[in-house]
Amino acid sequence: MAQYILRRLALLIPVLLGVSLVVFTLVRLIPGDATMLAIGVDQRITPEQRELVRKSYGLDQPQPIQYLRWMEHVLQGDLGTSLRSRRSVNEELRLRLPVTVELTLLAALLGTIPAMAVGVLAAVRRNSALDYAATIGTLLGVSVPNFLLATLLVLVFSLWLRWLPPIGYVEIEKDPLGNLKTMILPALSLSLPLAAVLMRNTRSAVLEVLSQEHVRVARAKGLTERRVLGRHVILNASLPILTVVGIQVAGLLGGTVIIETIFALPGIGRYIYEAIANRDYPVVQGVTIVVAAIFVVVSMTVDILYAVLDPRLRTH
């Protein structure tokens, strides 16, 4: 098992290097001059002064040199300094990352447990009213984009019912209940599409296992339906379900960009959105490499859980 984990860890290095190179290249394809952002609103400077600013930020160097210098700082734990606010990216991430992590975990909680429960029930009660309702809910969840869903949730729960605040953020340390009120609508906007996909895949995986021979044998032995589901169905259906959970939960990080912007949450999603709009190279690069690292760590965790559930995979 230890060798399997070490092999997976070794794969993280080329993946993160590839992501860093792609991000570094794509950011510099954004139209505009980042030097003007660093200068500020007062752009009445001479070309010589402008060149000095470019040199101070290392933007006058060839791109391969800029990339190597950036990677040198990243390996030392320094993600750079924002061209716009002049603040350290590390400091901004320290303040903003907890907001995004809280949003992602709450969305994952709301989107996984109910979806798996409904998916199992829909498979067990195939062609019932519950099954048809789950199918319709799945189609709606997959079809409606999260930004439209967020708008509808704000319209219903904030403007019509006035149960929850439409935007804003309250720190959990200051007011846990107020924090939950501000996070529930963004979390639902992220979790409902996740729940739709997971519900459908859970139903399909459970139906496939229910049709297998060992389940019929278990029922023929006189085992109760609960024991058949617990020991023979859900356990064997867990591998494909785990795959979907890992991919979808990791993908929630990408959805936070739009959701945090809509609900004015001070997380890294909104931070990178503003950085892209302002061509703030260090912020885009630093945040993207952190998000990529989180994504691959989640994927590696899913691989390890795979090996725990199915020891045959440890040899591959």
Order of alpha helices (4+ residues) and beta strands (2+ residues): alpha-alpha-alpha-alpha-alpha-alpha-alpha-alpha-alpha-alpha-alpha-alpha
